[in-house]
Amino acid sequence: MDPKSSNLFKNIPAVLRDELTEILLEGKDVRIERIVSKGHASPPGFWYDQDKNEFVMLLKGNAGLLFEDSDRIMLMSAGDCINIPAHQKHRVEWTAPDKLTVWLAIFYD
């Protein structure tokens, strides 16, 4: 079977009412997702508290992350990445409202 390629910047709907999350690959100990945002943020008072570690890279756009144990918003732009340990509570404070923000998230044990 021939491998198939894809492009992380293609097949994005023209209008994103909700943030788009797609699983690109999933295995026993890993899940890779493409997340596309445009002005999206975590709901007020909501914190991600995930069972898996998350390595996330911003491929395109801009965003601000907030961690529960900090009052400083971490600004992210294209090329920035961070490893978030399991159960480190965090939230997306904002994503650029005027352009796409494309994330690559790798969840692992």
JOSULKA-V451437 format. One record per pair of residues at least 4 apart in sequence whose ideal C-beta (glycine too) atoms are under 6 Angstrom apart, sorted by sequence separation. I is the first residue (numbers start at 1). J is the second residue. D is the distance in whole Angstrom. If there is no record, write none. Layout:
i->I j->J d->D
i->I j->J d->D
This chain:
i->16 j->20 d->6
i->42 j->46 d->5
i->76 j->80 d->4
i->84 j->88 d->5
i->26 j->31 d->5
i->96 j->101 d->5
i->95 j->101 d->4
i->25 j->32 d->4
i->66 j->73 d->5
i->24 j->32 d->5
i->64 j->73 d->4
i->65 j->74 d->5
i->23 j->33 d->6
i->24 j->34 d->6
i->64 j->75 d->6
i->21 j->33 d->6
i->22 j->34 d->5
i->63 j->76 d->5
i->21 j->35 d->5
i->62 j->77 d->5
i->20 j->36 d->4
i->19 j->37 d->5
i->58 j->76 d->5
i->60 j->78 d->5
i->58 j->78 d->6
i->73 j->93 d->5
i->19 j->40 d->4
i->47 j->68 d->6
i->68 j->89 d->4
i->16 j->38 d->5
i->58 j->80 d->5
i->67 j->90 d->5
i->12 j->36 d->5
i->57 j->81 d->4
i->65 j->90 d->6
i->66 j->91 d->5
i->8 j->34 d->5
i->56 j->82 d->6
i->66 j->93 d->5
i->55 j->83 d->5
i->64 j->93 d->4
i->54 j->84 d->5
i->64 j->94 d->5
i->53 j->85 d->6
i->63 j->95 d->5
i->53 j->86 d->5
i->52 j->86 d->6
i->62 j->96 d->4
i->51 j->86 d->6
i->61 j->96 d->5
i->49 j->87 d->6
i->61 j->99 d->6
i->63 j->101 d->5
i->61 j->100 d->6
i->49 j->89 d->5
i->61 j->101 d->3
i->47 j->89 d->4
i->48 j->90 d->5
i->60 j->102 d->4
i->59 j->102 d->4
i->47 j->91 d->5
i->58 j->103 d->6
i->59 j->104 d->6
i->56 j->103 d->6
i->57 j->104 d->5
i->42 j->91 d->4
i->56 j->105 d->5
i->42 j->92 d->5
i->41 j->92 d->5
i->54 j->105 d->6
i->55 j->106 d->4
i->41 j->93 d->6
i->41 j->94 d->5
i->54 j->107 d->5
i->40 j->95 d->5
i->52 j->107 d->4
i->53 j->108 d->5
i->37 j->95 d->4
i->39 j->97 d->4
i->38 j->100 d->5
i->37 j->101 d->4
i->36 j->102 d->5
i->35 j->103 d->4
i->35 j->105 d->6
i->33 j->105 d->5
i->32 j->106 d->5
i->31 j->107 d->4
i->30 j->108 d->5
i->29 j->109 d->5
